[in-house]
Amino acid sequence: MRDLVSSICKGAKVIPVVVIENVEDAVPLARCLVDNGLPAVEVTLRTPAALDAIKAIVNEVKDCVVGVGSILSEEQLKASIDAGAHFGVSPGTSETLLGALKATDWPFLPGSGTVSEMMTLREAGFKELKMFPASIVGGVGMLKAVSGPVGDISFCPTGGVKPENAEEYLSQKNCFAVGGTWIAPLADVNAKNWDVIAERAKAASKLG
């Protein structure tokens, strides 16, 4: 039985989505987020340093729930599991990736942007999905529209979610969390602006 990501993430309503270019920034960033009320983080596989950054957080920030984002292939799926991460996320779901997911019970948020994709993933046993890019595929309106036809699915919308609209997303009964890049943008991570990130994390932790 595949554990639900919402349970793994300790009920967090906001999951920071981060890009890490320098491994040495990984632990201070994770510590900053956890200490300021955000226990889960999604580290995207968009840089060569990503997997080493994930390993560092897993090994050194024990109270951080580490997700791996932007998983596109079976190889990346395996590498993410081997890195010790707690869950995975994909922007969409190819047939090959879905086949690989069916062979593991690792907690995963497969990406969906259409009702057909939602139905396919539902049939594969997934009841929690990423909605991406949320603002492009309909945002809150999409959540409302699918709450009837696929009412047993919950979503983590990501892409275009901001402090000014996050509450509206989280007020929907089929939205268990949102993913946000505004909390720790790459420029602030590279500049080690931990105080700035801490303030955004504190504010985000109060959402929902």
N, C-alpha and C positions, 0 to 999 in steps of 0.2 A: 504494500500500500504506500503510495507516494504521499509524503507529508505536505501539507499546505504551506505555501510560502508565507501567508499571513501569520501562521502560528510560529514558524521559524523566526520571523522578524519581530517577535514579541509584541505583536499588535501595533507596530509603528505605523503611523498614518502618512508619514513623509519619508521617502527613501532618497537620500542624496545620490545623484548620478554624477560620477567624477571621472576625470581623465588625469592620470598620473604619468608624468614624463620622467621624473627622477625618483628612484627607489627610496632615497633617504627622506622623501616627503611623505611616504605612505603611513608610517606609524604616527608621526605627529598629527597628520590630518585625521586619521581614524580616531585617535585619542581625543582630539578636539571635538569631533562630531558626537562621540559617545558621551563625553563629559558634559555636553550641552543639550542632552535630551534626545539624540538621534542614534539609536542602537544599531541600526542597519545601514549599510552602504553598498551601492552598486559600483564596482570598479570596471570600467569598460575596457575591452581588449582593443584599444585604438592606438596603443604605443608599444614599442618593444619592451618597455619596462613593466608592463601591466602584470604579467604573471608573477614576476619576482616581487612586485609591490603587494600583490594578493598574498603570497606566501609570508611576507614579512608581517602583514596585519594579522593573519591567522595565528602566527607563532607568538606575536608580542602583545596583541591587544585582545586578550581572551574574551572580553565581554562585548566584542564587536561581532555582529552577524554580517559576514562578508558574502556579497553576491558578485557574480561575474556577468557583465553586460556585453552586448554586441557579439554573442556567440553565433557564428554563422555556419559552422561545419562540425562533423563528427570528431575531427582532430582537435578542434578547439574545445569541444565538450569534454573530451577525455582529459585534455591538459588542465582544464578548470577543475575537474573532479580531483585529479592528481595533486593539484596545488592546495587542496584542503578546504576549498571554498564551501560555503553552506548552501548556496543555491545558485541557479543560473537564470539568465534572461536572454532572449533573442528579439531582434527587431521585427522579424517575421518568421515564418516556419516553412521551410522547404520539405519536400517529401523525404529527402535523404536525412535531414536533421530529425524529422519526426520519427523516422524508423529507428534512428539511434536513441532517441529519447524513450521509445517504447521498450528498449532493452535495458533501461536502468530505472531505478526508483528515486534517483536524485531529485530533490525539489527543484522545480523549474517553472518559469513564467514564459511560455511561448508567445511570441508576438502575433497580434491579429489586427486587421484593419477593416475587414469586411465581415458581413454576416456569414458568408460561406466559409471563411476561415474559422470563425467562431464555432460553427457547426462541426467542421472537420475535427477541430481540437477537442470539442466536447465529446464526440464519438470516440476519440482516442483516450478519453479518461481525464482530460484536463478541465477543471472547474474554476481555476484562477488563471487569467490571461493578462498579458500586457496589451494595452491599446496604444498603438503607435502608427504614425505620429498623431497624437490625440487631437491637436487643434486642426489638423488638416482633414482627418477622417470624420469630423463632426463634433468632437468635443463632448460637452455635457448633453447636447442634443442627441448624439449617437447613444450615449448611455441610457437616456430616457427611452429612445426608440427601441432598443434591444432588450429592455428590462422585461418586456412581456414575452416575446418569442423565445428568448434564451434566458429566462429569468433565474435559472439556477447557476449562472456563470457570474463571477465577480471579476472586476478589472482593477489593474493598476495603470491608469493613464499616464503617459510620458510623452513629452514633446509639445512645447507650448504651454506647459503648466507653470504658473507664476504665482507669487504671493497674492496678487490681486484676484486670481480666479480659483485658487486651490480650494478654498472653502466651498465654492459652488460644486466642484467635482466631488469633494468628500461628503457633501450632503446627499448624494445619490445613494440609494440603497444597494446598488450593485457596484459600488466603488469602495474597495477595502483599503486602498492607499493610493498615493500619487508619487511619481518619480520626478525629481526636480534637479535641474542643473544650476539653478540660481544660487544655491547655498554655498557651493565651493567651486566657482568657475576656475578654469585653468590658470588664468592670469594671477589670481589670488593665491592659488596653490604654489605656483612657481615663485611668487614673491614672498611666500611663507607668511601671508597675512592672517595668522591664526586668530587674532583678536576680531578681525572683521568677519571671518567665517564663523567664529563662535557666536557672535551677535545674531547672524542670520540663522544659525542652527537653533538658538534659543527661541527665536520668533517662530520658526517652522515647527518646533516641537509642540507649540501651543495650538496648531491648526487641527481642525477636526475634532 
